[in-house]
Amino acid sequence: MPLRWITPADIVTQQALLRHPDFVVARMKGQYWQVREKVFDYQGRFRRANELR
């Protein structure tokens, strides 16, 4: 289902349809992290973003 946004209010009304990524790949660039990739539906050996092992 494609989500169509024109104004910030459109995003707020459809906020429940958005989901967090399972896994985020980032690299340190200077003093800050730069997100390289966001993975949804991750299945692998590393923990997912919402798991505390």
PDBQT receptor file of N, H, CA, C and O in Angstrom, charges set to zero:
ATOM      1  N   MET A   1       0.849  -1.168   0.000  1.00  0.00    +0.000 N 
ATOM      2  CA  MET A   1       0.000   0.000   0.000  1.00  0.00    +0.000 C 
ATOM      3  C   MET A   1       0.900   1.238   0.000  1.00  0.00    +0.000 C 
ATOM      4  O   MET A   1       1.587   1.496   0.989  1.00  0.00    +0.000 OA
ATOM      5  N   PRO A   2       0.908   1.984  -1.059  1.00  0.00    +0.000 N 
ATOM      6  CA  PRO A   2       1.740   3.192  -1.087  1.00  0.00    +0.000 C 
ATOM      7  C   PRO A   2       1.160   4.285  -0.191  1.00  0.00    +0.000 C 
ATOM      8  O   PRO A   2      -0.049   4.517  -0.167  1.00  0.00    +0.000 OA
ATOM      9  N   LEU A   3       2.034   4.935   0.528  1.00  0.00    +0.000 N 
ATOM     10  H   LEU A   3       3.016   4.747   0.508  1.00  0.00    +0.000 HD
ATOM     11  CA  LEU A   3       1.619   6.035   1.393  1.00  0.00    +0.000 C 
ATOM     12  C   LEU A   3       1.925   7.347   0.680  1.00  0.00    +0.000 C 
ATOM     13  O   LEU A   3       3.034   7.545   0.183  1.00  0.00    +0.000 OA
ATOM     14  N   ARG A   4       0.962   8.221   0.633  1.00  0.00    +0.000 N 
ATOM     15  H   ARG A   4       0.062   8.060   1.037  1.00  0.00    +0.000 HD
ATOM     16  CA  ARG A   4       1.143   9.494  -0.061  1.00  0.00    +0.000 C 
ATOM     17  C   ARG A   4       1.137  10.627   0.970  1.00  0.00    +0.000 C 
ATOM     18  O   ARG A   4       0.187  10.792   1.736  1.00  0.00    +0.000 OA
ATOM     19  N   TRP A   5       2.215  11.392   0.963  1.00  0.00    +0.000 N 
ATOM     20  H   TRP A   5       2.986  11.258   0.341  1.00  0.00    +0.000 HD
ATOM     21  CA  TRP A   5       2.363  12.504   1.891  1.00  0.00    +0.000 C 
ATOM     22  C   TRP A   5       2.585  13.778   1.111  1.00  0.00    +0.000 C 
ATOM     23  O   TRP A   5       3.380  13.827   0.173  1.00  0.00    +0.000 OA
ATOM     24  N   ILE A   6       1.871  14.802   1.515  1.00  0.00    +0.000 N 
ATOM     25  H   ILE A   6       1.225  14.763   2.278  1.00  0.00    +0.000 HD
ATOM     26  CA  ILE A   6       2.073  16.123   0.932  1.00  0.00    +0.000 C 
ATOM     27  C   ILE A   6       2.464  17.112   2.024  1.00  0.00    +0.000 C 
ATOM     28  O   ILE A   6       3.312  17.980   1.818  1.00  0.00    +0.000 OA
ATOM     29  N   THR A   7       1.843  16.972   3.172  1.00  0.00    +0.000 N 
ATOM     30  H   THR A   7       1.153  16.267   3.340  1.00  0.00    +0.000 HD
ATOM     31  CA  THR A   7       2.121  17.872   4.288  1.00  0.00    +0.000 C 
ATOM     32  C   THR A   7       2.570  17.053   5.501  1.00  0.00    +0.000 C 
ATOM     33  O   THR A   7       2.327  15.847   5.551  1.00  0.00    +0.000 OA
ATOM     34  N   PRO A   8       3.214  17.683   6.468  1.00  0.00    +0.000 N 
ATOM     35  CA  PRO A   8       3.572  16.966   7.698  1.00  0.00    +0.000 C 
ATOM     36  C   PRO A   8       2.350  16.398   8.423  1.00  0.00    +0.000 C 
ATOM     37  O   PRO A   8       2.453  15.367   9.087  1.00  0.00    +0.000 OA
ATOM     38  N   ALA A   9       1.219  17.047   8.305  1.00  0.00    +0.000 N 
ATOM     39  H   ALA A   9       1.135  17.884   7.765  1.00  0.00    +0.000 HD
ATOM     40  CA  ALA A   9      -0.001  16.539   8.940  1.00  0.00    +0.000 C 
ATOM     41  C   ALA A   9      -0.412  15.195   8.343  1.00  0.00    +0.000 C 
ATOM     42  O   ALA A   9      -0.966  14.351   9.048  1.00  0.00    +0.000 OA
ATOM     43  N   ASP A  10      -0.148  14.987   7.056  1.00  0.00    +0.000 N 
ATOM     44  H   ASP A  10       0.302  15.672   6.483  1.00  0.00    +0.000 HD
ATOM     45  CA  ASP A  10      -0.442  13.700   6.420  1.00  0.00    +0.000 C 
ATOM     46  C   ASP A  10       0.385  12.582   7.047  1.00  0.00    +0.000 C 
ATOM     47  O   ASP A  10      -0.109  11.471   7.238  1.00  0.00    +0.000 OA
ATOM     48  N   ILE A  11       1.628  12.873   7.362  1.00  0.00    +0.000 N 
ATOM     49  H   ILE A  11       2.030  13.775   7.206  1.00  0.00    +0.000 HD
ATOM     50  CA  ILE A  11       2.497  11.876   7.986  1.00  0.00    +0.000 C 
ATOM     51  C   ILE A  11       2.001  11.545   9.386  1.00  0.00    +0.000 C 
ATOM     52  O   ILE A  11       1.987  10.379   9.780  1.00  0.00    +0.000 OA
ATOM     53  N   VAL A  12       1.599  12.547  10.128  1.00  0.00    +0.000 N 
ATOM     54  H   VAL A  12       1.610  13.494   9.808  1.00  0.00    +0.000 HD
ATOM     55  CA  VAL A  12       1.122  12.328  11.498  1.00  0.00    +0.000 C 
ATOM     56  C   VAL A  12      -0.137  11.475  11.497  1.00  0.00    +0.000 C 
ATOM     57  O   VAL A  12      -0.292  10.610  12.359  1.00  0.00    +0.000 OA
ATOM     58  N   THR A  13      -1.039  11.701  10.549  1.00  0.00    +0.000 N 
ATOM     59  H   THR A  13      -0.913  12.404   9.849  1.00  0.00    +0.000 HD
ATOM     60  CA  THR A  13      -2.276  10.918  10.515  1.00  0.00    +0.000 C 
ATOM     61  C   THR A  13      -2.023   9.463  10.127  1.00  0.00    +0.000 C 
ATOM     62  O   THR A  13      -2.793   8.586  10.516  1.00  0.00    +0.000 OA
ATOM     63  N   GLN A  14      -0.962   9.189   9.371  1.00  0.00    +0.000 N 
ATOM     64  H   GLN A  14      -0.336   9.902   9.056  1.00  0.00    +0.000 HD
ATOM     65  CA  GLN A  14      -0.647   7.823   8.951  1.00  0.00    +0.000 C 
ATOM     66  C   GLN A  14       0.501   7.223   9.761  1.00  0.00    +0.000 C 
ATOM     67  O   GLN A  14       1.096   6.230   9.340  1.00  0.00    +0.000 OA
ATOM     68  N   GLN A  15       0.817   7.799  10.896  1.00  0.00    +0.000 N 
ATOM     69  H   GLN A  15       0.335   8.605  11.238  1.00  0.00    +0.000 HD
ATOM     70  CA  GLN A  15       1.951   7.374  11.713  1.00  0.00    +0.000 C 
ATOM     71  C   GLN A  15       1.835   5.916  12.153  1.00  0.00    +0.000 C 
ATOM     72  O   GLN A  15       2.852   5.232  12.264  1.00  0.00    +0.000 OA
ATOM     73  N   ALA A  16       0.638   5.433  12.402  1.00  0.00    +0.000 N 
ATOM     74  H   ALA A  16      -0.188   5.989  12.312  1.00  0.00    +0.000 HD
ATOM     75  CA  ALA A  16       0.457   4.049  12.852  1.00  0.00    +0.000 C 
ATOM     76  C   ALA A  16       0.837   3.044  11.768  1.00  0.00    +0.000 C 
ATOM     77  O   ALA A  16       1.133   1.892  12.087  1.00  0.00    +0.000 OA
ATOM     78  N   LEU A  17       0.837   3.441  10.516  1.00  0.00    +0.000 N 
ATOM     79  H   LEU A  17       0.596   4.376  10.257  1.00  0.00    +0.000 HD
ATOM     80  CA  LEU A  17       1.182   2.548   9.408  1.00  0.00    +0.000 C 
ATOM     81  C   LEU A  17       2.689   2.423   9.194  1.00  0.00    +0.000 C 
ATOM     82  O   LEU A  17       3.139   1.518   8.491  1.00  0.00    +0.000 OA
ATOM     83  N   LEU A  18       3.473   3.320   9.792  1.00  0.00    +0.000 N 
ATOM     84  H   LEU A  18       3.108   4.055  10.364  1.00  0.00    +0.000 HD
ATOM     85  CA  LEU A  18       4.926   3.282   9.651  1.00  0.00    +0.000 C 
ATOM     86  C   LEU A  18       5.510   2.319  10.680  1.00  0.00    +0.000 C 
ATOM     87  O   LEU A  18       4.958   2.165  11.770  1.00  0.00    +0.000 OA
ATOM     88  N   ARG A  19       6.615   1.676  10.341  1.00  0.00    +0.000 N 
ATOM     89  H   ARG A  19       7.063   1.801   9.456  1.00  0.00    +0.000 HD
ATOM     90  CA  ARG A  19       7.233   0.746  11.282  1.00  0.00    +0.000 C 
ATOM     91  C   ARG A  19       8.724   1.021  11.391  1.00  0.00    +0.000 C 
ATOM     92  O   ARG A  19       9.324   1.644  10.515  1.00  0.00    +0.000 OA
ATOM     93  N   HIS A  20       9.308   0.544  12.480  1.00  0.00    +0.000 N 
ATOM     94  H   HIS A  20       8.821   0.037  13.191  1.00  0.00    +0.000 HD
ATOM     95  CA  HIS A  20      10.736   0.713  12.726  1.00  0.00    +0.000 C 
ATOM     96  C   HIS A  20      11.510  -0.373  11.985  1.00  0.00    +0.000 C 
ATOM     97  O   HIS A  20      10.997  -1.477  11.804  1.00  0.00    +0.000 OA
ATOM     98  N   PRO A  21      12.727  -0.082  11.557  1.00  0.00    +0.000 N 
ATOM     99  CA  PRO A  21      13.533  -1.132  10.928  1.00  0.00    +0.000 C 
ATOM    100  C   PRO A  21      13.986  -2.161  11.961  1.00  0.00    +0.000 C 
ATOM    101  O   PRO A  21      14.165  -1.835  13.135  1.00  0.00    +0.000 OA
ATOM    102  N   ASP A  22      14.171  -3.407  11.517  1.00  0.00    +0.000 N 
ATOM    103  H   ASP A  22      14.026  -3.671  10.564  1.00  0.00    +0.000 HD
ATOM    104  CA  ASP A  22      14.668  -4.467  12.392  1.00  0.00    +0.000 C 
ATOM    105  C   ASP A  22      16.158  -4.321  12.649  1.00  0.00    +0.000 C 
ATOM    106  O   ASP A  22      16.644  -4.698  13.715  1.00  0.00    +0.000 OA
ATOM    107  N   PHE A  23      16.881  -3.783  11.694  1.00  0.00    +0.000 N 
ATOM    108  H   PHE A  23      16.487  -3.477  10.827  1.00  0.00    +0.000 HD
ATOM    109  CA  PHE A  23      18.337  -3.739  11.775  1.00  0.00    +0.000 C 
ATOM    110  C   PHE A  23      18.814  -2.479  11.070  1.00  0.00    +0.000 C 
ATOM    111  O   PHE A  23      18.340  -2.156   9.981  1.00  0.00    +0.000 OA
ATOM    112  N   VAL A  24      19.745  -1.771  11.684  1.00  0.00    +0.000 N 
ATOM    113  H   VAL A  24      20.130  -2.033  12.569  1.00  0.00    +0.000 HD
ATOM    114  CA  VAL A  24      20.285  -0.545  11.098  1.00  0.00    +0.000 C 
ATOM    115  C   VAL A  24      21.793  -0.701  10.960  1.00  0.00    +0.000 C 
ATOM    116  O   VAL A  24      22.479  -1.046  11.923  1.00  0.00    +0.000 OA
ATOM    117  N   VAL A  25      22.303  -0.447   9.767  1.00  0.00    +0.000 N 
ATOM    118  H   VAL A  25      21.745  -0.167   8.985  1.00  0.00    +0.000 HD
ATOM    119  CA  VAL A  25      23.739  -0.497   9.507  1.00  0.00    +0.000 C 
ATOM    120  C   VAL A  25      24.238   0.938   9.450  1.00  0.00    +0.000 C 
ATOM    121  O   VAL A  25      23.759   1.733   8.640  1.00  0.00    +0.000 OA
ATOM    122  N   ALA A  26      25.205   1.276  10.313  1.00  0.00    +0.000 N 
ATOM    123  H   ALA A  26      25.593   0.630  10.970  1.00  0.00    +0.000 HD
ATOM    124  CA  ALA A  26      25.718   2.647  10.370  1.00  0.00    +0.000 C 
ATOM    125  C   ALA A  26      27.238   2.619  10.459  1.00  0.00    +0.000 C 
ATOM    126  O   ALA A  26      27.838   1.625  10.870  1.00  0.00    +0.000 OA
ATOM    127  N   ARG A  27      27.837   3.718  10.070  1.00  0.00    +0.000 N 
ATOM    128  H   ARG A  27      27.350   4.525   9.737  1.00  0.00    +0.000 HD
ATOM    129  CA  ARG A  27      29.297   3.857  10.119  1.00  0.00    +0.000 C 
ATOM    130  C   ARG A  27      29.624   5.187  10.789  1.00  0.00    +0.000 C 
ATOM    131  O   ARG A  27      28.958   6.196  10.559  1.00  0.00    +0.000 OA
ATOM    132  N   MET A  28      30.655   5.169  11.617  1.00  0.00    +0.000 N 
ATOM    133  H   MET A  28      31.196   4.349  11.804  1.00  0.00    +0.000 HD
ATOM    134  CA  MET A  28      31.086   6.389  12.292  1.00  0.00    +0.000 C 
ATOM    135  C   MET A  28      31.760   7.304  11.277  1.00  0.00    +0.000 C 
ATOM    136  O   MET A  28      32.724   6.917  10.616  1.00  0.00    +0.000 OA
ATOM    137  N   LYS A  29      31.245   8.510  11.165  1.00  0.00    +0.000 N 
ATOM    138  H   LYS A  29      30.462   8.824  11.702  1.00  0.00    +0.000 HD
ATOM    139  CA  LYS A  29      31.827   9.492  10.253  1.00  0.00    +0.000 C 
ATOM    140  C   LYS A  29      32.138  10.729  11.080  1.00  0.00    +0.000 C 
ATOM    141  O   LYS A  29      31.242  11.508  11.406  1.00  0.00    +0.000 OA
ATOM    142  N   GLY A  30      33.410  10.905  11.417  1.00  0.00    +0.000 N 
ATOM    143  H   GLY A  30      34.137  10.271  11.152  1.00  0.00    +0.000 HD
ATOM    144  CA  GLY A  30      33.791  11.995  12.315  1.00  0.00    +0.000 C 
ATOM    145  C   GLY A  30      33.303  11.686  13.714  1.00  0.00    +0.000 C 
ATOM    146  O   GLY A  30      33.668  10.663  14.295  1.00  0.00    +0.000 OA
ATOM    147  N   GLN A  31      32.482  12.563  14.253  1.00  0.00    +0.000 N 
ATOM    148  H   GLN A  31      32.186  13.394  13.781  1.00  0.00    +0.000 HD
ATOM    149  CA  GLN A  31      31.933  12.363  15.593  1.00  0.00    +0.000 C 
ATOM    150  C   GLN A  31      30.535  11.766  15.571  1.00  0.00    +0.000 C 
ATOM    151  O   GLN A  31      29.974  11.492  16.632  1.00  0.00    +0.000 OA
ATOM    152  N   TYR A  32      29.960  11.557  14.401  1.00  0.00    +0.000 N 
ATOM    153  H   TYR A  32      30.415  11.780  13.539  1.00  0.00    +0.000 HD
ATOM    154  CA  TYR A  32      28.561  11.158  14.297  1.00  0.00    +0.000 C 
ATOM    155  C   TYR A  32      28.417   9.855  13.520  1.00  0.00    +0.000 C 
ATOM    156  O   TYR A  32      29.294   9.488  12.738  1.00  0.00    +0.000 OA
ATOM    157  N   TRP A  33      27.315   9.167  13.738  1.00  0.00    +0.000 N 
ATOM    158  H   TRP A  33      26.602   9.465  14.372  1.00  0.00    +0.000 HD
ATOM    159  CA  TRP A  33      27.003   7.950  13.001  1.00  0.00    +0.000 C 
ATOM    160  C   TRP A  33      26.242   8.313  11.738  1.00  0.00    +0.000 C 
ATOM    161  O   TRP A  33      25.322   9.131  11.768  1.00  0.00    +0.000 OA
ATOM    162  N   GLN A  34      26.634   7.698  10.629  1.00  0.00    +0.000 N 
ATOM    163  H   GLN A  34      27.381   7.034  10.605  1.00  0.00    +0.000 HD
ATOM    164  CA  GLN A  34      25.929   7.886   9.368  1.00  0.00    +0.000 C 
ATOM    165  C   GLN A  34      25.224   6.571   9.038  1.00  0.00    +0.000 C 
ATOM    166  O   GLN A  34      25.871   5.533   8.902  1.00  0.00    +0.000 OA
ATOM    167  N   VAL A  35      23.911   6.618   8.910  1.00  0.00    +0.000 N 
ATOM    168  H   VAL A  35      23.385   7.461   9.020  1.00  0.00    +0.000 HD
ATOM    169  CA  VAL A  35      23.136   5.424   8.601  1.00  0.00    +0.000 C 
ATOM    170  C   VAL A  35      23.383   5.042   7.149  1.00  0.00    +0.000 C 
ATOM    171  O   VAL A  35      23.187   5.846   6.238  1.00  0.00    +0.000 OA
ATOM    172  N   ARG A  36      23.815   3.804   6.948  1.00  0.00    +0.000 N 
ATOM    173  H   ARG A  36      23.974   3.150   7.688  1.00  0.00    +0.000 HD
ATOM    174  CA  ARG A  36      24.095   3.307   5.597  1.00  0.00    +0.000 C 
ATOM    175  C   ARG A  36      22.898   2.569   5.019  1.00  0.00    +0.000 C 
ATOM    176  O   ARG A  36      22.595   2.687   3.832  1.00  0.00    +0.000 OA
ATOM    177  N   GLU A  37      22.221   1.804   5.874  1.00  0.00    +0.000 N 
ATOM    178  H   GLU A  37      22.468   1.708   6.839  1.00  0.00    +0.000 HD
ATOM    179  CA  GLU A  37      21.137   0.964   5.383  1.00  0.00    +0.000 C 
ATOM    180  C   GLU A  37      20.173   0.661   6.515  1.00  0.00    +0.000 C 
ATOM    181  O   GLU A  37      20.588   0.508   7.664  1.00  0.00    +0.000 OA
ATOM    182  N   LYS A  38      18.898   0.575   6.198  1.00  0.00    +0.000 N 
ATOM    183  H   LYS A  38      18.562   0.700   5.265  1.00  0.00    +0.000 HD
ATOM    184  CA  LYS A  38      17.866   0.158   7.143  1.00  0.00    +0.000 C 
ATOM    185  C   LYS A  38      17.259  -1.123   6.594  1.00  0.00    +0.000 C 
ATOM    186  O   LYS A  38      16.820  -1.165   5.445  1.00  0.00    +0.000 OA
ATOM    187  N   VAL A  39      17.235  -2.168   7.416  1.00  0.00    +0.000 N 
ATOM    188  H   VAL A  39      17.592  -2.134   8.350  1.00  0.00    +0.000 HD
ATOM    189  CA  VAL A  39      16.768  -3.470   6.970  1.00  0.00    +0.000 C 
ATOM    190  C   VAL A  39      15.461  -3.794   7.682  1.00  0.00    +0.000 C 
ATOM    191  O   VAL A  39      15.382  -3.751   8.910  1.00  0.00    +0.000 OA
ATOM    192  N   PHE A  40      14.448  -4.117   6.906  1.00  0.00    +0.000 N 
ATOM    193  H   PHE A  40      14.513  -4.152   5.908  1.00  0.00    +0.000 HD
ATOM    194  CA  PHE A  40      13.170  -4.560   7.435  1.00  0.00    +0.000 C 
ATOM    195  C   PHE A  40      13.064  -6.067   7.198  1.00  0.00    +0.000 C 
ATOM    196  O   PHE A  40      13.612  -6.572   6.219  1.00  0.00    +0.000 OA
ATOM    197  N   ASP A  41      12.377  -6.785   8.066  1.00  0.00    +0.000 N 
ATOM    198  H   ASP A  41      11.931  -6.375   8.861  1.00  0.00    +0.000 HD
ATOM    199  CA  ASP A  41      12.210  -8.237   7.966  1.00  0.00    +0.000 C 
ATOM    200  C   ASP A  41      13.561  -8.950   8.001  1.00  0.00    +0.000 C 
ATOM    201  O   ASP A  41      13.820  -9.839   7.190  1.00  0.00    +0.000 OA
ATOM    202  N   TYR A  42      14.406  -8.563   8.929  1.00  0.00    +0.000 N 
ATOM    203  H   TYR A  42      14.195  -7.841   9.588  1.00  0.00    +0.000 HD
ATOM    204  CA  TYR A  42      15.752  -9.132   9.070  1.00  0.00    +0.000 C 
ATOM    205  C   TYR A  42      15.693 -10.503   9.719  1.00  0.00    +0.000 C 
ATOM    206  O   TYR A  42      14.986 -10.700  10.707  1.00  0.00    +0.000 OA
ATOM    207  N   GLN A  43      16.434 -11.446   9.167  1.00  0.00    +0.000 N 
ATOM    208  H   GLN A  43      17.009 -11.286   8.364  1.00  0.00    +0.000 HD
ATOM    209  CA  GLN A  43      16.640 -12.753   9.781  1.00  0.00    +0.000 C 
ATOM    210  C   GLN A  43      18.119 -13.064   9.664  1.00  0.00    +0.000 C 
ATOM    211  O   GLN A  43      18.638 -13.255   8.564  1.00  0.00    +0.000 OA
ATOM    212  N   GLY A  44      18.788 -13.113  10.789  1.00  0.00    +0.000 N 
ATOM    213  H   GLY A  44      18.367 -12.958  11.682  1.00  0.00    +0.000 HD
ATOM    214  CA  GLY A  44      20.222 -13.365  10.765  1.00  0.00    +0.000 C 
ATOM    215  C   GLY A  44      20.739 -13.631  12.160  1.00  0.00    +0.000 C 
ATOM    216  O   GLY A  44      19.961 -13.793  13.099  1.00  0.00    +0.000 OA
ATOM    217  N   ARG A  45      22.064 -13.675  12.296  1.00  0.00    +0.000 N 
ATOM    218  H   ARG A  45      22.696 -13.543  11.533  1.00  0.00    +0.000 HD
ATOM    219  CA  ARG A  45      22.658 -14.057  13.579  1.00  0.00    +0.000 C 
ATOM    220  C   ARG A  45      22.787 -12.907  14.557  1.00  0.00    +0.000 C 
ATOM    221  O   ARG A  45      22.974 -13.152  15.749  1.00  0.00    +0.000 OA
ATOM    222  N   PHE A  46      22.698 -11.669  14.112  1.00  0.00    +0.000 N 
ATOM    223  H   PHE A  46      22.547 -11.469  13.144  1.00  0.00    +0.000 HD
ATOM    224  CA  PHE A  46      22.818 -10.522  15.009  1.00  0.00    +0.000 C 
ATOM    225  C   PHE A  46      21.453 -10.156  15.583  1.00  0.00    +0.000 C 
ATOM    226  O   PHE A  46      20.415 -10.439  14.985  1.00  0.00    +0.000 OA
ATOM    227  N   ARG A  47      21.476  -9.521  16.753  1.00  0.00    +0.000 N 
ATOM    228  H   ARG A  47      22.320  -9.290  17.239  1.00  0.00    +0.000 HD
ATOM    229  CA  ARG A  47      20.205  -9.152  17.381  1.00  0.00    +0.000 C 
ATOM    230  C   ARG A  47      19.534  -8.033  16.605  1.00  0.00    +0.000 C 
ATOM    231  O   ARG A  47      20.190  -7.220  15.954  1.00  0.00    +0.000 OA
ATOM    232  N   ARG A  48      18.224  -8.011  16.688  1.00  0.00    +0.000 N 
ATOM    233  H   ARG A  48      17.690  -8.672  17.217  1.00  0.00    +0.000 HD
ATOM    234  CA  ARG A  48      17.471  -6.949  16.039  1.00  0.00    +0.000 C 
ATOM    235  C   ARG A  48      17.469  -5.729  16.946  1.00  0.00    +0.000 C 
ATOM    236  O   ARG A  48      17.830  -5.821  18.119  1.00  0.00    +0.000 OA
ATOM    237  N   ALA A  49      17.066  -4.593  16.409  1.00  0.00    +0.000 N 
ATOM    238  H   ALA A  49      16.773  -4.518  15.455  1.00  0.00    +0.000 HD
ATOM    239  CA  ALA A  49      17.157  -3.326  17.135  1.00  0.00    +0.000 C 
ATOM    240  C   ALA A  49      16.316  -3.315  18.406  1.00  0.00    +0.000 C 
ATOM    241  O   ALA A  49      16.665  -2.615  19.357  1.00  0.00    +0.000 OA
ATOM    242  N   ASN A  50      15.222  -4.066  18.451  1.00  0.00    +0.000 N 
ATOM    243  H   ASN A  50      14.939  -4.635  17.679  1.00  0.00    +0.000 HD
ATOM    244  CA  ASN A  50      14.344  -4.021  19.622  1.00  0.00    +0.000 C 
ATOM    245  C   ASN A  50      14.608  -5.153  20.616  1.00  0.00    +0.000 C 
ATOM    246  O   ASN A  50      13.858  -5.294  21.582  1.00  0.00    +0.000 OA
ATOM    247  N   GLU A  51      15.640  -5.954  20.413  1.00  0.00    +0.000 N 
ATOM    248  H   GLU A  51      16.249  -5.839  19.628  1.00  0.00    +0.000 HD
ATOM    249  CA  GLU A  51      15.947  -7.070  21.305  1.00  0.00    +0.000 C 
ATOM    250  C   GLU A  51      17.133  -6.739  22.204  1.00  0.00    +0.000 C 
ATOM    251  O   GLU A  51      18.117  -6.143  21.767  1.00  0.00    +0.000 OA
ATOM    252  N   LEU A  52      17.021  -7.133  23.455  1.00  0.00    +0.000 N 
ATOM    253  H   LEU A  52      16.221  -7.617  23.811  1.00  0.00    +0.000 HD
ATOM    254  CA  LEU A  52      18.128  -6.965  24.399  1.00  0.00    +0.000 C 
ATOM    255  C   LEU A  52      18.571  -8.347  24.839  1.00  0.00    +0.000 C 
ATOM    256  O   LEU A  52      17.928  -8.957  25.694  1.00  0.00    +0.000 OA
ATOM    257  N   ARG A  53      19.635  -8.844  24.281  1.00  0.00    +0.000 N 
ATOM    258  H   ARG A  53      20.157  -8.350  23.587  1.00  0.00    +0.000 HD
ATOM    259  CA  ARG A  53      20.142 -10.172  24.666  1.00  0.00    +0.000 C 
ATOM    260  C   ARG A  53      21.242 -10.035  25.662  1.00  0.00    +0.000 C 
ATOM    261  O   ARG A  53      21.799 -11.037  26.109  1.00  0.00    +0.000 OA
TER     262      ARG A  53
